[in-house]
Amino acid sequence: LQWPHTLFPTVNLTGWNTGISTMSPIPLYILGMVMFGCLNTETTKIQFTLDSRGIDGQLKPFHKPWQAVFTMFLAMDVVLIYHVLGTGTKRTLAVDAAGSNGRAAPLLGAEAEDLELTGCRRFMIVSVPAMFDLLGTGFGMIGFVYLPASINQILGGSTIVFSSIFSVLFLGKRMLCYNWLGIVLCIVGI
């Protein structure tokens, strides 16, 4: 089965030049995202509709959204352990492939000399967005306790729209036609 080249590029998964190309894995990735996203939403909602025995032995509803956040971030830390083991302890920066000096490519138009970060500064740059991610995830889990799963999914889908609006207003980003088309499709889907 071969997909049209205009929609999904084909990939030769064997590594041999056999002249036979296989189907692109992109449709499988999309199917996996939709399937596991729905499964995650449903299992989270089921978790918050269960009853559990408290210390006093009485049944109580399991409304512990911060425990769910802790479990999720603990699972992400397991992936981080695999990442550290897989890449070793060396710290690497993204190197500009076009550059001949091997220096890190500047981000956001900064000079290469400005990229030298101390451990404390690097920690602060990562910890502030991580703190907001933790709070946002916690509030999302609180939403699962009080709202139906369908409403929670709609609110989750609207983050793309609000993120793009805020990036234009506060960061001065310019949106291209296909960016606006994607936002319109998100709004129609919501």
ABEGO torsion letter per residue (X at the ends): XBBBAAABBBBBAAGBBAGBBBBBAAAAAAAAAAAAAAAAAAAAAAAAABBBBBAAGBBBBBBBAAAAAAAAAAAAAAAAAAAAAAAEABBBBBBBAABAAGBBBBBGGBBAAAABBBAAAAAAAAAAAAAAAAAAAAAAAAAAAABBAAAAAAAAAAAAAAAAAAAAAAAGBBBBAAAAAAAAAAAAAX
